Structures are given as structure tokens and as C-alpha cells.
Amino acid sequence: MNCIYFVIPCYNEQEVLPITAEQLRIKYDQLLQSGLIAESSRILLVDDGSKDRTWQIISQLHQKDSRFQGVKLSRNRGHQNALLAGLMTARSFCDAAISLDADLQDDINAMDAMLQKFQDGCDIVYGVRSDRETDTVFKRYTAQGYYKFMSGMGGELVYNHADYRLMSRRALDGLAEFGEVNLFLRGIVPMIGYRSDIVTYARKERPAGKSKYPLKKMLAFAWEGLTSLSIRPIRMITILGTLIFLVSIGMLIYSVIRHAMGATITGWTSLAVSIWAIGGLQLLAIGIIGEYIGKVYLETKSRPKYIIETYLGDSESK
């Protein structure tokens, strides 16, 4: 039997965490009885600098049941960094790790199929939503459109997959080789390679608490993914600039011909519109290029992606 770590990043999850812990405890026992996991398996909860009682709850869970372990980050570093912290901690102890969100909207019963595929030789098993019936109409179409857009921009994303996945220890070692500060794990994990497969499931409603990804954060996360995985926006600026330059040459030729024919060009409106349009495109281009330069700036600093303040768990690596 394999030692499996269940890695759950948490941020202000005091309302849902007791419910999550109880469901995970039951699922742990089921997996243990079915022989899919070993008794050395653990549930690793990562506190991403929560401002509520999340860490106190994690500490109490650990004191009552050693199967629950905790990692407390020194400050809030965002979902992706908290998830990475948990995976890199689990990497020292486990044969494989399963990551999922604390709200358990991702069906934990899909773990059985994930573990079976892992035993069959898969290093990475992606949890993929079978539908988006629980989403609002707006979120459903924007999310599906984003996956298609990212595919068109060259990003390797698994369609309808978030961060619910199983990764073998070998895959975790591969993930550790990626040193970038600007993290977008949904795009990085497929780059690892190795044998992979998918498991489909129906997403549930959140049992308690509020989503930590409002529209503003979702848009920021989507932009982070685009600029972290693809340089096509910069190439599109180059193509657009070339097209505008060709149009300007055409307009110059047209103006010279009209002048030679004795026709005067009147109307400042068209001129003003042209100036505003070109100026807007220039600012947009500078902004996109600046975004990439900013990412390069952050990468060159090589700042730590996270700092662990407290660890409640095993002291010796596997």
C-alpha cells in the first residue's frame, strides 16, 4: 500500500473546515479499508496566513488525531503558493499527493479512481469536472471561453480542470525543478510530462463559508495564467503594429495622390480619431510589455515563494 498525502490549502476557512475535516476522516478510513492507502498516509492542511481561527482549528485537529497535519505560512502568499508549500512538504514523506480545495466542492469520492490509476502506473491524474451545472451562466461561459482562449494562445491546460489532482513523488520531484516565482500550477503541471490520465466528477455546492475567488480575483488569476504560460500577446502586438504601419503607408500614398489631383483633405475629426486610436494602441502595447518586464523583474529577484512559520507533523522524511 502507498503512503498518500492529501494537501488542502486553507485561507479563512473556519466555517467549512470542521465539516471538511470530518468528511476527510471518513474518506480516509474508507480508503484505508479498501487497501488504496497505507496507515502512514496523512491529511496536510496548509494555512495561507488566515485572519480567522483556521490555524487554531488545524492545531486542534492535529492534537486530537495525528493523521491531520498542519503547515502555517508566515503570511498570506496566495492559493498557488500555499498549494505548492503543501506539495513540497508532502514530497519528503509520500508516494503520491492529492491536492484539493478546503470547501470540498470537488468530489472526494473521485479519489478512489485516482488512486487506482496511480497503481496502474499513472504519475499524474487530473480531476476534471463532468459539467458546470453548479456555476452561474456568466461563470460557466467565461470559464469555458477561457480554457479555449488559453489553448489558442499556446497554454497547455487540461479542459475543466482546476487544482484537484494526484501527483506521484516522481511528478512532485519534477514540479520542484520549476523555479519560477509567478506560479500557475494548472499550466506548469502538464509541462512535467510523465504518464497521465483524467477522472471525471460532478462538482458540488460549497457546504459553508464564502468563495475566496470573487470576479476580481478570478480575472487576476486568468491574466496571471496567460502571461505566465504564453508570449503570444507580445507577438500579437508586433503583428498589430505591422498592420497599422502598412495602413499608414497606404494612407500616405492616398493622401499624396489626392494632393496631386488638387483635392484638399478636410475634416479634423478623422485625424483626431486616428490619433486617439493609435495612442490607445500604443498604451495598450506598453502595458502588456510592461507586464512581462515586471514578471522578469520578480523572477530575477529569486524571492522565496513562501516561508513556513510552523509545521505540525512528521519530523523525519520518508
TORKOL-4160 file (C-alpha; in steps of 0.2 Angstrom, whole numbers, padded with zeros to 4 digits, m for minus):
318
<pt num="1" X="0000" Y="0000" Z="0000"/>
<pt num="2" X="0006" Y="0018" Z="m0004"/>
<pt num="3" X="0008" Y="0032" Z="0008"/>
<pt num="4" X="m0004" Y="0046" Z="0001"/>
<pt num="5" X="m0004" Y="0064" Z="0007"/>
<pt num="6" X="m0020" Y="0074" Z="0005"/>
<pt num="7" X="m0014" Y="0093" Z="0003"/>
<pt num="8" X="m0028" Y="0106" Z="0006"/>
<pt num="9" X="m0023" Y="0125" Z="0006"/>
<pt num="10" X="m0034" Y="0135" Z="0018"/>
<pt num="11" X="m0037" Y="0153" Z="0019"/>
<pt num="12" X="m0050" Y="0160" Z="0031"/>
<pt num="13" X="m0059" Y="0143" Z="0031"/>
<pt num="14" X="m0065" Y="0142" Z="0050"/>
<pt num="15" X="m0083" Y="0139" Z="0044"/>
<pt num="16" X="m0081" Y="0125" Z="0032"/>
<pt num="17" X="m0065" Y="0117" Z="0040"/>
<pt num="18" X="m0074" Y="0106" Z="0053"/>
<pt num="19" X="m0086" Y="0099" Z="0040"/>
<pt num="20" X="m0071" Y="0096" Z="0028"/>
<pt num="21" X="m0061" Y="0088" Z="0042"/>
<pt num="22" X="m0075" Y="0076" Z="0046"/>
<pt num="23" X="m0078" Y="0071" Z="0028"/>
<pt num="24" X="m0059" Y="0068" Z="0025"/>
<pt num="25" X="m0058" Y="0057" Z="0041"/>
<pt num="26" X="m0072" Y="0046" Z="0035"/>
<pt num="27" X="m0065" Y="0045" Z="0017"/>
<pt num="28" X="m0048" Y="0041" Z="0024"/>
<pt num="29" X="m0055" Y="0026" Z="0034"/>
<pt num="30" X="m0064" Y="0020" Z="0018"/>
<pt num="31" X="m0048" Y="0021" Z="0008"/>
<pt num="32" X="m0038" Y="0013" Z="0021"/>
<pt num="33" X="m0050" Y="m0002" Z="0022"/>
<pt num="34" X="m0051" Y="m0004" Z="0004"/>
<pt num="35" X="m0032" Y="m0005" Z="0003"/>
<pt num="36" X="m0029" Y="0010" Z="m0008"/>
<pt num="37" X="m0019" Y="0019" Z="0005"/>
<pt num="38" X="m0007" Y="0015" Z="0019"/>
<pt num="39" X="m0009" Y="0019" Z="0038"/>
<pt num="40" X="0006" Y="0031" Z="0036"/>
<pt num="41" X="m0005" Y="0042" Z="0025"/>
<pt num="42" X="m0009" Y="0060" Z="0031"/>
<pt num="43" X="m0021" Y="0075" Z="0028"/>
<pt num="44" X="m0010" Y="0090" Z="0027"/>
<pt num="45" X="m0019" Y="0107" Z="0030"/>
<pt num="46" X="m0009" Y="0122" Z="0024"/>
<pt num="47" X="m0014" Y="0139" Z="0032"/>
<pt num="48" X="m0011" Y="0153" Z="0020"/>
<pt num="49" X="m0010" Y="0167" Z="0033"/>
<pt num="50" X="m0028" Y="0166" Z="0038"/>
<pt num="51" X="m0035" Y="0180" Z="0048"/>
<pt num="52" X="m0048" Y="0170" Z="0057"/>
<pt num="53" X="m0047" Y="0154" Z="0068"/>
<pt num="54" X="m0041" Y="0142" Z="0054"/>
<pt num="55" X="m0024" Y="0139" Z="0062"/>
<pt num="56" X="m0032" Y="0136" Z="0079"/>
<pt num="57" X="m0044" Y="0123" Z="0071"/>
<pt num="58" X="m0029" Y="0114" Z="0062"/>
<pt num="59" X="m0019" Y="0114" Z="0078"/>
<pt num="60" X="m0034" Y="0106" Z="0087"/>
<pt num="61" X="m0037" Y="0093" Z="0074"/>
<pt num="62" X="m0018" Y="0088" Z="0075"/>
<pt num="63" X="m0019" Y="0086" Z="0094"/>
<pt num="64" X="m0034" Y="0075" Z="0093"/>
<pt num="65" X="m0029" Y="0065" Z="0078"/>
<pt num="66" X="m0011" Y="0063" Z="0072"/>
<pt num="67" X="m0017" Y="0059" Z="0054"/>
<pt num="68" X="m0021" Y="0078" Z="0052"/>
<pt num="69" X="m0005" Y="0088" Z="0050"/>
<pt num="70" X="m0003" Y="0107" Z="0048"/>
<pt num="71" X="0008" Y="0120" Z="0039"/>
<pt num="72" X="0007" Y="0138" Z="0044"/>
<pt num="73" X="0014" Y="0151" Z="0031"/>
<pt num="74" X="0022" Y="0166" Z="0039"/>
<pt num="75" X="0010" Y="0177" Z="0029"/>
<pt num="76" X="m0003" Y="0176" Z="0015"/>
<pt num="77" X="0005" Y="0171" Z="m0001"/>
<pt num="78" X="m0010" Y="0166" Z="m0012"/>
<pt num="79" X="m0018" Y="0149" Z="m0016"/>
<pt num="80" X="m0005" Y="0143" Z="m0028"/>
<pt num="81" X="0010" Y="0146" Z="m0017"/>
<pt num="82" X="0001" Y="0139" Z="m0002"/>
<pt num="83" X="m0003" Y="0123" Z="m0013"/>
<pt num="84" X="0015" Y="0122" Z="m0018"/>
<pt num="85" X="0021" Y="0123" Z="0000"/>
<pt num="86" X="0010" Y="0109" Z="0005"/>
<pt num="87" X="0015" Y="0098" Z="m0010"/>
<pt num="88" X="0034" Y="0101" Z="m0007"/>
<pt num="89" X="0031" Y="0097" Z="0011"/>
<pt num="90" X="0022" Y="0081" Z="0007"/>
<pt num="91" X="0035" Y="0077" Z="m0006"/>
<pt num="92" X="0048" Y="0072" Z="0008"/>
<pt num="93" X="0036" Y="0059" Z="0015"/>
<pt num="94" X="0023" Y="0052" Z="0002"/>
<pt num="95" X="0022" Y="0041" Z="m0013"/>
<pt num="96" X="0009" Y="0052" Z="m0020"/>
<pt num="97" X="m0001" Y="0068" Z="m0015"/>
<pt num="98" X="m0018" Y="0073" Z="m0019"/>
<pt num="99" X="m0022" Y="0091" Z="m0019"/>
<pt num="100" X="m0040" Y="0098" Z="m0017"/>
<pt num="101" X="m0048" Y="0114" Z="m0010"/>
<pt num="102" X="m0054" Y="0116" Z="0008"/>
<pt num="103" X="m0073" Y="0118" Z="0003"/>
<pt num="104" X="m0073" Y="0100" Z="m0004"/>
<pt num="105" X="m0084" Y="0106" Z="m0019"/>
<pt num="106" X="m0073" Y="0093" Z="m0029"/>
<pt num="107" X="m0080" Y="0076" Z="m0026"/>
<pt num="108" X="m0068" Y="0067" Z="m0014"/>
<pt num="109" X="m0076" Y="0050" Z="m0020"/>
<pt num="110" X="m0066" Y="0053" Z="m0036"/>
<pt num="111" X="m0050" Y="0049" Z="m0026"/>
<pt num="112" X="m0054" Y="0030" Z="m0027"/>
<pt num="113" X="m0052" Y="0031" Z="m0046"/>
<pt num="114" X="m0037" Y="0042" Z="m0045"/>
<pt num="115" X="m0028" Y="0030" Z="m0033"/>
<pt num="116" X="m0032" Y="0016" Z="m0045"/>
<pt num="117" X="m0025" Y="0024" Z="m0060"/>
<pt num="118" X="m0009" Y="0028" Z="m0049"/>
<pt num="119" X="m0007" Y="0010" Z="m0045"/>
<pt num="120" X="m0009" Y="0006" Z="m0064"/>
<pt num="121" X="0006" Y="0017" Z="m0067"/>
<pt num="122" X="0000" Y="0035" Z="m0070"/>
<pt num="123" X="0011" Y="0048" Z="m0062"/>
<pt num="124" X="m0002" Y="0062" Z="m0064"/>
<pt num="125" X="m0021" Y="0060" Z="m0063"/>
<pt num="126" X="m0032" Y="0076" Z="m0066"/>
<pt num="127" X="m0049" Y="0078" Z="m0058"/>
<pt num="128" X="m0060" Y="0085" Z="m0072"/>
<pt num="129" X="m0077" Y="0092" Z="m0070"/>
<pt num="130" X="m0090" Y="0082" Z="m0080"/>
<pt num="131" X="m0101" Y="0098" Z="m0081"/>
<pt num="132" X="m0104" Y="0116" Z="m0074"/>
<pt num="133" X="m0122" Y="0115" Z="m0068"/>
<pt num="134" X="m0117" Y="0122" Z="m0051"/>
<pt num="135" X="m0110" Y="0138" Z="m0059"/>
<pt num="136" X="m0119" Y="0154" Z="m0064"/>
<pt num="137" X="m0122" Y="0156" Z="m0083"/>
<pt num="138" X="m0109" Y="0170" Z="m0083"/>
<pt num="139" X="m0095" Y="0160" Z="m0074"/>
<pt num="140" X="m0099" Y="0144" Z="m0085"/>
<pt num="141" X="m0097" Y="0153" Z="m0102"/>
<pt num="142" X="m0082" Y="0164" Z="m0096"/>
<pt num="143" X="m0073" Y="0149" Z="m0089"/>
<pt num="144" X="m0076" Y="0138" Z="m0104"/>
<pt num="145" X="m0071" Y="0153" Z="m0115"/>
<pt num="146" X="m0055" Y="0155" Z="m0105"/>
<pt num="147" X="m0050" Y="0137" Z="m0107"/>
<pt num="148" X="m0052" Y="0138" Z="m0126"/>
<pt num="149" X="m0043" Y="0155" Z="m0127"/>
<pt num="150" X="m0028" Y="0148" Z="m0117"/>
<pt num="151" X="m0027" Y="0134" Z="m0129"/>
<pt num="152" X="m0027" Y="0145" Z="m0144"/>
<pt num="153" X="m0013" Y="0156" Z="m0135"/>
<pt num="154" X="m0002" Y="0140" Z="m0133"/>
<pt num="155" X="m0006" Y="0137" Z="m0115"/>
<pt num="156" X="m0006" Y="0118" Z="m0110"/>
<pt num="157" X="m0022" Y="0117" Z="m0099"/>
<pt num="158" X="m0032" Y="0102" Z="m0095"/>
<pt num="159" X="m0050" Y="0107" Z="m0100"/>
<pt num="160" X="m0062" Y="0110" Z="m0085"/>
<pt num="161" X="m0048" Y="0105" Z="m0073"/>
<pt num="162" X="m0043" Y="0116" Z="m0058"/>
<pt num="163" X="m0031" Y="0110" Z="m0044"/>
<pt num="164" X="m0039" Y="0093" Z="m0040"/>
<pt num="165" X="m0026" Y="0081" Z="m0045"/>
<pt num="166" X="m0015" Y="0067" Z="m0039"/>
<pt num="167" X="0004" Y="0068" Z="m0042"/>
<pt num="168" X="0017" Y="0054" Z="m0039"/>
<pt num="169" X="0033" Y="0058" Z="m0029"/>
<pt num="170" X="0042" Y="0057" Z="m0046"/>
<pt num="171" X="0030" Y="0070" Z="m0053"/>
<pt num="172" X="0032" Y="0081" Z="m0037"/>
<pt num="173" X="0051" Y="0080" Z="m0040"/>
<pt num="174" X="0048" Y="0086" Z="m0057"/>
<pt num="175" X="0037" Y="0100" Z="m0051"/>
<pt num="176" X="0051" Y="0105" Z="m0039"/>
<pt num="177" X="0063" Y="0109" Z="m0054"/>
<pt num="178" X="0052" Y="0123" Z="m0060"/>
<pt num="179" X="0059" Y="0138" Z="m0051"/>
<pt num="180" X="0048" Y="0152" Z="m0057"/>
<pt num="181" X="0040" Y="0164" Z="m0045"/>
<pt num="182" X="0025" Y="0168" Z="m0055"/>
<pt num="183" X="0015" Y="0152" Z="m0051"/>
<pt num="184" X="0001" Y="0145" Z="m0062"/>
<pt num="185" X="0001" Y="0126" Z="m0057"/>
<pt num="186" X="m0013" Y="0122" Z="m0069"/>
<pt num="187" X="m0001" Y="0126" Z="m0083"/>
<pt num="188" X="0015" Y="0120" Z="m0076"/>
<pt num="189" X="0010" Y="0103" Z="m0071"/>
<pt num="190" X="0006" Y="0097" Z="m0089"/>
<pt num="191" X="0023" Y="0103" Z="m0093"/>
<pt num="192" X="0031" Y="0089" Z="m0082"/>
<pt num="193" X="0026" Y="0076" Z="m0094"/>
<pt num="194" X="0026" Y="0058" Z="m0087"/>
<pt num="195" X="0011" Y="0047" Z="m0090"/>
<pt num="196" X="m0006" Y="0055" Z="m0085"/>
<pt num="197" X="m0025" Y="0052" Z="m0086"/>
<pt num="198" X="m0041" Y="0060" Z="m0080"/>
<pt num="199" X="m0055" Y="0056" Z="m0068"/>
<pt num="200" X="m0072" Y="0065" Z="m0071"/>
<pt num="201" X="m0083" Y="0070" Z="m0057"/>
<pt num="202" X="m0098" Y="0082" Z="m0053"/>
<pt num="203" X="m0094" Y="0097" Z="m0043"/>
<pt num="204" X="m0104" Y="0101" Z="m0028"/>
<pt num="205" X="m0111" Y="0116" Z="m0019"/>
<pt num="206" X="m0100" Y="0124" Z="m0006"/>
<pt num="207" X="m0106" Y="0117" Z="0011"/>
<pt num="208" X="m0102" Y="0133" Z="0021"/>
<pt num="209" X="m0092" Y="0149" Z="0020"/>
<pt num="210" X="m0089" Y="0160" Z="0005"/>
<pt num="211" X="m0079" Y="0158" Z="m0011"/>
<pt num="212" X="m0061" Y="0165" Z="m0010"/>
<pt num="213" X="m0062" Y="0169" Z="m0028"/>
<pt num="214" X="m0073" Y="0183" Z="m0032"/>
<pt num="215" X="m0074" Y="0190" Z="m0050"/>
<pt num="216" X="m0059" Y="0202" Z="m0047"/>
<pt num="217" X="m0048" Y="0188" Z="m0041"/>
<pt num="218" X="m0054" Y="0176" Z="m0055"/>
<pt num="219" X="m0049" Y="0189" Z="m0068"/>
<pt num="220" X="m0032" Y="0192" Z="m0060"/>
<pt num="221" X="m0029" Y="0173" Z="m0059"/>
<pt num="222" X="m0034" Y="0172" Z="m0078"/>
<pt num="223" X="m0022" Y="0185" Z="m0083"/>
<pt num="224" X="m0008" Y="0178" Z="m0072"/>
<pt num="225" X="m0010" Y="0161" Z="m0081"/>
<pt num="226" X="m0010" Y="0169" Z="m0098"/>
<pt num="227" X="0006" Y="0180" Z="m0095"/>
<pt num="228" X="0015" Y="0165" Z="m0086"/>
<pt num="229" X="0012" Y="0152" Z="m0100"/>
<pt num="230" X="0012" Y="0162" Z="m0116"/>
<pt num="231" X="0022" Y="0176" Z="m0125"/>
<pt num="232" X="0009" Y="0177" Z="m0139"/>
<pt num="233" X="0001" Y="0193" Z="m0133"/>
<pt num="234" X="0018" Y="0201" Z="m0137"/>
<pt num="235" X="0019" Y="0193" Z="m0154"/>
<pt num="236" X="0001" Y="0199" Z="m0157"/>
<pt num="237" X="0007" Y="0217" Z="m0153"/>
<pt num="238" X="0020" Y="0215" Z="m0166"/>
<pt num="239" X="0008" Y="0209" Z="m0179"/>
<pt num="240" X="m0004" Y="0223" Z="m0175"/>
<pt num="241" X="0010" Y="0236" Z="m0176"/>
<pt num="242" X="0015" Y="0229" Z="m0193"/>
<pt num="243" X="m0003" Y="0230" Z="m0199"/>
<pt num="244" X="m0005" Y="0248" Z="m0193"/>
<pt num="245" X="0011" Y="0253" Z="m0201"/>
<pt num="246" X="0005" Y="0246" Z="m0218"/>
<pt num="247" X="m0011" Y="0255" Z="m0216"/>
<pt num="248" X="m0002" Y="0271" Z="m0213"/>
<pt num="249" X="0009" Y="0269" Z="m0228"/>
<pt num="250" X="m0007" Y="0266" Z="m0238"/>
<pt num="251" X="m0015" Y="0282" Z="m0231"/>
<pt num="252" X="0001" Y="0292" Z="m0235"/>
<pt num="253" X="0000" Y="0286" Z="m0254"/>
<pt num="254" X="m0018" Y="0290" Z="m0254"/>
<pt num="255" X="m0015" Y="0307" Z="m0247"/>
<pt num="256" X="m0001" Y="0311" Z="m0260"/>
<pt num="257" X="m0012" Y="0306" Z="m0274"/>
<pt num="258" X="m0026" Y="0316" Z="m0268"/>
<pt num="259" X="m0015" Y="0331" Z="m0266"/>
<pt num="260" X="m0008" Y="0329" Z="m0284"/>
<pt num="261" X="m0026" Y="0329" Z="m0290"/>
<pt num="262" X="m0029" Y="0345" Z="m0282"/>
<pt num="263" X="m0041" Y="0339" Z="m0269"/>
<pt num="264" X="m0039" Y="0346" Z="m0252"/>
<pt num="265" X="m0041" Y="0335" Z="m0237"/>
<pt num="266" X="m0053" Y="0342" Z="m0224"/>
<pt num="267" X="m0060" Y="0336" Z="m0208"/>
<pt num="268" X="m0051" Y="0336" Z="m0192"/>
<pt num="269" X="m0062" Y="0323" Z="m0185"/>
<pt num="270" X="m0055" Y="0308" Z="m0194"/>
<pt num="271" X="m0037" Y="0314" Z="m0189"/>
<pt num="272" X="m0042" Y="0316" Z="m0171"/>
<pt num="273" X="m0050" Y="0299" Z="m0171"/>
<pt num="274" X="m0034" Y="0291" Z="m0179"/>
<pt num="275" X="m0023" Y="0300" Z="m0166"/>
<pt num="276" X="m0033" Y="0293" Z="m0151"/>
<pt num="277" X="m0034" Y="0276" Z="m0159"/>
<pt num="278" X="m0015" Y="0275" Z="m0162"/>
<pt num="279" X="m0012" Y="0282" Z="m0144"/>
<pt num="280" X="m0023" Y="0270" Z="m0136"/>
<pt num="281" X="m0015" Y="0255" Z="m0145"/>
<pt num="282" X="0002" Y="0261" Z="m0140"/>
<pt num="283" X="m0003" Y="0262" Z="m0122"/>
<pt num="284" X="m0010" Y="0245" Z="m0123"/>
<pt num="285" X="0006" Y="0238" Z="m0130"/>
<pt num="286" X="0017" Y="0247" Z="m0117"/>
<pt num="287" X="0006" Y="0240" Z="m0104"/>
<pt num="288" X="0007" Y="0222" Z="m0110"/>
<pt num="289" X="0025" Y="0223" Z="m0112"/>
<pt num="290" X="0027" Y="0231" Z="m0095"/>
<pt num="291" X="0018" Y="0216" Z="m0088"/>
<pt num="292" X="0031" Y="0204" Z="m0094"/>
<pt num="293" X="0045" Y="0215" Z="m0089"/>
<pt num="294" X="0038" Y="0216" Z="m0072"/>
<pt num="295" X="0037" Y="0197" Z="m0071"/>
<pt num="296" X="0055" Y="0196" Z="m0077"/>
<pt num="297" X="0060" Y="0208" Z="m0063"/>
<pt num="298" X="0051" Y="0197" Z="m0050"/>
<pt num="299" X="0060" Y="0182" Z="m0057"/>
<pt num="300" X="0077" Y="0189" Z="m0056"/>
<pt num="301" X="0075" Y="0194" Z="m0038"/>
<pt num="302" X="0073" Y="0175" Z="m0034"/>
<pt num="303" X="0062" Y="0179" Z="m0018"/>
<pt num="304" X="0055" Y="0164" Z="m0009"/>
<pt num="305" X="0038" Y="0159" Z="m0014"/>
<pt num="306" X="0033" Y="0155" Z="0003"/>
<pt num="307" X="0040" Y="0154" Z="0021"/>
<pt num="308" X="0034" Y="0141" Z="0033"/>
<pt num="309" X="0032" Y="0148" Z="0051"/>
<pt num="310" X="0025" Y="0132" Z="0059"/>
<pt num="311" X="0024" Y="0114" Z="0054"/>
<pt num="312" X="0014" Y="0101" Z="0064"/>
<pt num="313" X="0018" Y="0084" Z="0058"/>
<pt num="314" X="0031" Y="0070" Z="0055"/>
<pt num="315" X="0049" Y="0075" Z="0059"/>
<pt num="316" X="0058" Y="0063" Z="0048"/>
<pt num="317" X="0057" Y="0061" Z="0029"/>
<pt num="318" X="0052" Y="0045" Z="0020"/>
